[in-house]
């Protein structure tokens, strides 16, 4: 789920429930669920970005390894 979509719809009812007393409950449940999902999503994005940066660094440094071992 997109983090920006979760933030844009933070105060909307969870399942677009607009019947009487269920509106307040749906908005409350939406806030609770989205409050849990947003940090989890941000954590997963951060982990994936760190893994991608590590893999990119390894790929970029791989051609330099033979030179390192020849000089050593």
DAKA-V299476 format. One record per pair of residues at least 4 apart in sequence whose C-alpha atoms are under 6 Angstrom apart, sorted by the first residue. I is the first residue (numbers start at 1). GAP is how many residues later the second one is. D is the distance in Angstrom with one decimal. If there is no record, write none. Layout:
# DAKA-V299476
i gap d
I GAP D
I GAP D
This chain:
# DAKA-V299476
i gap d
6 4 5.8
10 21 6.0
12 15 5.7
13 13 4.7
13 14 4.1
13 17 5.6
14 12 5.4
14 16 4.3
18 5 5.2
22 4 5.8
26 4 6.0
30 4 5.9
31 4 5.8
34 4 5.9
37 4 6.0
58 4 6.0
